[in-house]
Amino acid sequence: MTQHYQITLLPGDGIGPEIITVAVEVLKVVGKQLDLHFEFEEALIGGAAIDATGEPLPAATLDMCRNSDAVLLAAIGGYKWDSLPRHLRPEPGLVGVRAGFGLVGILRAALILRFICQFATSKNFTPANKCLQLETGGS
């Protein structure tokens, strides 16, 4: 039986829309292989939201995220918005999503180069067992 999932896409700005396009194609392929059906809905965040609405995280975006099974965020930020007051820059959009879900960290894939392993404080540090990076911040 096919499982259905609603995913909110937050392409953001800069290279974000390109990232989302490729990520959606990957999810579609995986979905076919695993009998999963994904429904995608796009919302504004970051610079794209500032340009369209004047704020980095419109309430409608956070509401859509809350009503989804998952949120896929690409990239936000850029020189275009650096001159704006801090609260109107793209980055508070990301912090707002984190705060809206009570998150204080994000796991993301990280490439560990073998020569760096010699500098690790952990004796068991290898690329095979340390492939995630924890990014902390937010609420």
Secondary structure, 3 states (H helix, E strand, C coil): CCEEEEEEEEEECCCHHHHHHHHHHHHHHHHHHHCEEEEEEECCCHHHHHHHHCCCCCHHHHHHHHCCCEEEEEECCCHHHCCCCHHHCCHHHHHHHHHHCCCCEEEEECCCCHHHHHHCCCCCCCCCCCCEEEEECCC
